[in-house]
Amino acid sequence: MTNILVNDAETKTKNLLMKCLETAGFEVIITENGLVNVQLAHEKFSTTTESIKSNIQQSIFPSIPRLSEVFEFIELNYHQSISLKEVAQAVGYSSAYLTDLVRRITGKTVNNWIIERRLAAASSLLLETNDSVEQIALDVGYQNINHFYCQFRDYYKNTPRAWRERQRSHALL
């Protein structure tokens, strides 16, 4: 078991920390007085920072050292309203340069990567929770529910509810 001390963190920051720890394979045992007790949920996860980063990035992002900061920023912030400009500022590039660089290396835009990360998180939540589609859309960073529906339908060729039902029914077979 490991203790992590969180000083002067807002509730939103603490919740983000909990999500990051869970994504990295930790199980949160108890939180009180700014102290968070965690343990590895599965023994197969390593506790080194590099292993945790690589486990997170294996989810959808390619392993490209030159773009690792871009993908890390998206991973940590996709659930918020982030833009190309904010990603570019975070990694020290102009928006135009970053757009060209990411498209040249990956064939996708920064915005495409943000959308894919949000949709990956949404699909996981659709399968793992009974939260409403609207709540899930908000949780993964969409401010406009209709926009979420359109992007989900374009990517998965189905509505979120229908996709959830189909995936769950296939899991039972």
Backbone torsions as a table, in degrees:
resi	resn	phi	psi	omega
1	MET	NA	142.8	-178.1
2	THR	-123.8	142.6	176.1
3	ASN	-106.0	137.4	177.3
4	ILE	-125.9	126.0	179.0
5	LEU	-94.6	126.1	-180.0
6	VAL	-113.2	111.6	-179.5
7	ASN	-96.9	134.1	173.3
8	ASP	48.2	39.6	179.7
9	ALA	-93.5	136.1	174.8
10	GLU	-70.9	162.2	179.1
11	THR	-56.4	-41.4	-179.6
12	LYS	-61.6	-40.9	179.3
13	THR	-67.3	-42.4	178.4
14	LYS	-62.5	-41.9	178.9
15	ASN	-63.0	-39.8	177.2
16	LEU	-63.3	-42.6	177.7
17	LEU	-60.0	-43.8	179.4
18	MET	-61.4	-44.2	179.4
19	LYS	-62.6	-42.8	179.8
20	CYS	-63.5	-43.0	179.1
21	LEU	-63.3	-42.9	179.4
22	GLU	-65.8	-40.3	177.8
23	THR	-62.1	-35.2	-178.9
24	ALA	-79.3	-0.6	175.9
25	GLY	99.7	13.5	178.4
26	PHE	-97.5	149.7	175.3
27	GLU	-109.0	124.3	179.8
28	VAL	-80.0	121.5	-176.2
29	ILE	-89.4	-51.3	-177.7
30	ILE	-156.9	147.8	174.5
31	THR	-131.5	124.9	174.2
32	GLU	-160.8	145.8	179.8
33	ASN	51.6	37.9	178.0
34	GLY	78.2	1.2	-179.5
35	LEU	-104.4	127.0	-179.3
36	VAL	-112.7	120.7	176.6
37	ASN	-97.7	126.0	-179.3
38	VAL	-131.9	156.5	171.6
39	GLN	-142.4	158.6	178.3
40	LEU	-66.0	130.0	179.6
41	ALA	-72.0	-33.8	179.9
42	HIS	-133.5	136.0	-178.1
43	GLU	-62.5	-21.5	-176.1
44	LYS	-70.3	-16.0	-179.6
45	PHE	-81.0	138.7	176.8
46	SER	-87.8	155.5	-179.6
47	THR	-95.4	0.8	180.0
48	THR	-74.3	147.4	-179.8
49	THR	-58.7	-42.6	-178.7
50	GLU	-63.0	-40.5	179.5
51	SER	-66.5	-40.8	178.7
52	ILE	-62.8	-45.7	178.3
53	LYS	-59.8	-43.4	-177.0
54	SER	-69.5	-34.8	176.9
55	ASN	-63.2	-40.9	179.1
56	ILE	-66.4	-47.2	-174.1
57	GLN	-71.9	-22.0	178.1
58	GLN	-65.6	-17.7	-176.9
59	SER	-56.4	-54.7	177.5
60	ILE	-138.7	-21.7	-172.4
61	PHE	-85.5	138.1	175.8
62	PRO	-71.6	156.4	179.3
63	SER	-86.6	90.8	-179.7
64	ILE	-126.8	103.6	-175.7
65	PRO	-51.1	-39.4	-177.2
66	ARG	-64.8	-24.8	-178.7
67	LEU	-109.9	8.0	-175.7
68	SER	-59.4	-39.1	178.6
69	GLU	-64.5	-37.8	178.5
70	VAL	-62.4	-49.8	-177.8
71	PHE	-67.3	-35.9	177.3
72	GLU	-64.2	-42.5	179.0
73	PHE	-62.5	-44.3	178.6
74	ILE	-62.2	-44.8	-179.5
75	GLU	-58.0	-42.6	-177.0
76	LEU	-79.0	-17.8	-172.2
77	ASN	-126.9	1.6	-175.0
78	TYR	-57.7	-28.4	-177.0
79	HIS	-77.5	-3.3	175.9
80	GLN	-108.6	171.5	176.1
81	SER	-79.0	100.1	179.2
82	ILE	-118.7	151.7	-178.3
83	SER	-123.7	168.1	175.2
84	LEU	-54.2	-44.0	-178.3
85	LYS	-58.9	-42.0	179.8
86	GLU	-68.5	-39.1	177.3
87	VAL	-63.4	-46.4	-179.7
88	ALA	-60.3	-44.7	178.6
89	GLN	-62.0	-40.1	-177.7
90	ALA	-64.2	-31.3	-177.9
91	VAL	-104.3	1.1	173.8
92	GLY	81.7	26.4	177.4
93	TYR	-119.9	161.9	171.1
94	SER	-76.4	157.8	179.2
95	SER	-59.8	-43.0	-178.2
96	ALA	-64.3	-44.9	-179.9
97	TYR	-64.3	-44.4	-179.0
98	LEU	-63.7	-41.4	177.9
99	THR	-57.7	-49.2	-179.2
100	ASP	-64.0	-45.0	-178.2
101	LEU	-61.0	-50.8	-177.8
102	VAL	-65.1	-43.0	180.0
103	ARG	-64.7	-41.0	-179.3
104	ARG	-64.7	-40.7	-175.8
105	ILE	-81.6	-39.3	-172.7
106	THR	-109.7	-17.5	-175.7
107	GLY	81.8	2.3	179.5
108	LYS	-126.7	161.0	177.3
109	THR	-89.8	166.5	175.4
110	VAL	-58.8	-43.7	179.3
111	ASN	-60.8	-39.6	176.6
112	ASN	-58.9	-41.4	-179.8
113	TRP	-66.6	-39.7	177.9
114	ILE	-62.5	-46.3	-179.9
115	ILE	-61.6	-46.3	-179.8
116	GLU	-61.3	-39.5	179.5
117	ARG	-66.1	-43.1	178.5
118	ARG	-62.7	-43.0	-179.0
119	LEU	-68.7	-34.3	176.1
120	ALA	-64.0	-43.8	177.8
121	ALA	-65.3	-41.7	179.7
122	ALA	-62.5	-44.0	-179.1
123	SER	-64.2	-37.6	176.4
124	SER	-63.8	-44.6	179.5
125	LEU	-66.0	-36.4	177.8
126	LEU	-61.4	-37.1	-179.2
127	LEU	-81.8	-36.0	-171.0
128	GLU	-93.8	-13.9	-178.1
129	THR	-129.5	171.1	172.7
130	ASN	-108.6	17.4	178.2
131	ASP	-60.4	151.7	178.1
132	SER	-66.9	155.7	178.1
133	VAL	-59.4	-39.5	-179.5
134	GLU	-62.8	-42.8	179.4
135	GLN	-65.5	-41.7	178.9
136	ILE	-62.7	-42.5	178.4
137	ALA	-57.9	-44.3	178.6
138	LEU	-65.8	-40.8	-178.5
139	ASP	-63.3	-31.1	-177.8
140	VAL	-97.6	10.6	169.8
141	GLY	106.5	5.4	178.7
142	TYR	-88.5	131.9	176.3
143	GLN	-91.4	-25.6	-176.4
144	ASN	-116.0	113.4	-176.2
145	ILE	-62.8	-39.2	179.5
146	ASN	-62.8	-38.2	177.6
147	HIS	-62.6	-41.8	176.7
148	PHE	-59.7	-48.4	-180.0
149	TYR	-57.5	-44.9	-178.6
150	CYS	-63.5	-46.9	-179.2
151	GLN	-67.0	-38.9	178.5
152	PHE	-63.6	-46.2	-179.2
153	ARG	-63.5	-40.3	177.8
154	ASP	-63.1	-39.0	-175.3
155	TYR	-80.9	-45.1	-175.1
156	TYR	-101.8	-1.8	179.0
157	LYS	59.4	31.6	179.3
158	ASN	-163.9	160.7	175.4
159	THR	-75.3	158.2	-180.0
160	PRO	-57.5	-44.2	-179.3
161	ARG	-63.7	-47.5	-179.5
162	ALA	-64.1	-39.7	178.5
163	TRP	-62.0	-45.7	178.8
164	ARG	-57.9	-49.5	-178.8
165	GLU	-61.4	-43.2	-179.2
166	ARG	-65.3	-44.1	-179.5
167	GLN	-64.5	-40.3	-179.4
168	ARG	-69.7	-37.3	179.5
169	SER	-69.1	-35.5	176.3
170	HIS	-67.5	-32.3	180.0
171	ALA	-67.7	-27.7	-178.7
172	LEU	-78.7	-20.5	-176.8
173	LEU	-76.1	NA	NA
